[in-house]
Structures are given as structure tokens and as C-alpha cells.
């Protein structure tokens, strides 16, 4: 499970659909810290799920000038509906085609289930992974690890 | 995962600071899971008596639950007039009706001034307290509502009665 990319490695670039007609590339965000939150699927039946939690904590992430991106293998329309339902204020990226390719490049794909691991990466403004963590897929890892990693980034 | 903000004298606590076990809940008044936990916590408190201190801190999921913050602020307002627990209980017992009308009704029942409540809410006098509970919770690894900490350690198992009792028993045994 812990085959995710470790700190010190350059974060693989990618370009994924963020809306049905727009794509977002990681390198567009160079110059600011980026939080990548891979997660298995939209629509889990709990109110404090991981994406909803990060939505509540977003202003704390923004204090560090960091951008948060959620990534799962769900399609763009699923993300669209989920983001609207949960009033999410950050982009959800669709690692849909080829399925899980970006997750695989980060060592964060669960081949047996066909979905992403619950893996977090904090990437510094130069595009290098500063911190990463893979949570057991049934446990919401919370935001404290991310916040500590952001605090430890060189100014 | 451990509590980053130790229990302090501004916290809302039931039970003695000397109690061998402290149960902290980070909760959201509009969250159905917290509503489910509410009577369970009362049973747990009854079961452990003096051995347990219970502390409630705010963790409103404001984006998800439109009344969560106002409910939390109302409870803090009541707290400033020494009626925190009565208001906390009233809110959880009436989760379906959270909103201005309920807050006024509860305030009146508790002998609190509706005018004072209105001013407190308009000025968002208690928002910083609610937000500081929230940030402290995030830093401690709160990952949803309710999240419980037993003697400062996050409780990751279920919060059904038997599971909470087991975990608190274990904490008491190791004290």
C-alpha cells in the first residue's frame, strides 16, 4: 500500500479534466504549494467525509497560498454533481481516461478495486513533493498532516 | 492522533477536572451522526459517574450544514450566561428545527434575553470562539463529526455505547 511517491521526488506533471470542457495541468500551478488529495470515490454516505472536511478547512490552506486539488477516477459529470451537492470550493479532477493513469504515476492506484488510494501529497512551489501520506482506505486522514507539511515548507 | 489543545478552564465541561478519564467531543449541532451520539454520551456519562469528565467543543461543518454555525454561536451565547449545557441539549433534542425561531424559543425557556441573543448573533460575538474550537480540532486530527478524544487520544472505533464504554474502560485501566 505504501508505494506512494515519497518526499524529495519531483511531482509527475499531469493534465486532467476539471470540468466537462476544461483541463487543469499541475505545472500551471508552479510557484505555489499544491495539495493533491487522491480519494476512492465521490458520494460516500457520511457528512464529514474527507472532501467535505477539506472544504471547511480551505481558508486554512489558502493562508499558505496553497491550492487544493481532489482527484478520483470518477467522471466529470459525477464530479460536477458531487461538487454542487457538497458546495465544494476547490477543483475535483477526473483521473478517468486512461483510468487511474495519474494515480498510478504517484503510486496511488488500487488496481484490485479500480480506484485511487486515499493518498495525500503536498508539493512545494518548485514542483517537488514535500510530504506524502497514504491513509488506510477506510480512514479519513483529516487535515492536520497537510497543515503541518505546509508549515514546514521553506518560506 | 492527539488533542493539540488540552482541556482548559474556558472549555464546557461536565464532571471534575480530577476525573480519571476525559472524553472530548468535537461536534456539529446539525450533524445527524452527532444527533445519534447525543443520547449515547448521556448514557456513557451516567455509567461512569465521577470517573468521567465530558467536554464539548464546536466543529461546525458550515459549508454542509447551513445552521451549524448559528447553532454553535447560540450555544456559546447561552454559555456566556451559564446555560451552555441546557442550550446544547435543547439544540440536539430539536435538530430538525434548528434556526432563529428555535433559538429564540430555547433562549426564552432558559430565561435568556432574546434581545441579547439577537445582538450577539448580529455582531457574531461568539464566532471567533467557535472558529478557534474548529481550528484546534483540525490540528488535532478531527476528521468528521462527531470525533471523540479519550484522554487526549483520538477514538477511531465506533461511538456506539458498547464501543465507547470499552474504550473508556481501557483508558481507566491504564491510568
Interface residues (C-beta under 8 A of the other chain):
Chain A: X46 X47 X48 X49 X50 X52 X53 X55 X56 X57 X60 X86 X87 X88 X89 X139 X140 X141 X142 X143 X144 X147
Chain B: X1 X4 X28 X31 X32 X33 X61 X62 X63 X64 X65 X134 X135 X138 X139 X140 X141 X142 X143 X144 X145 X156
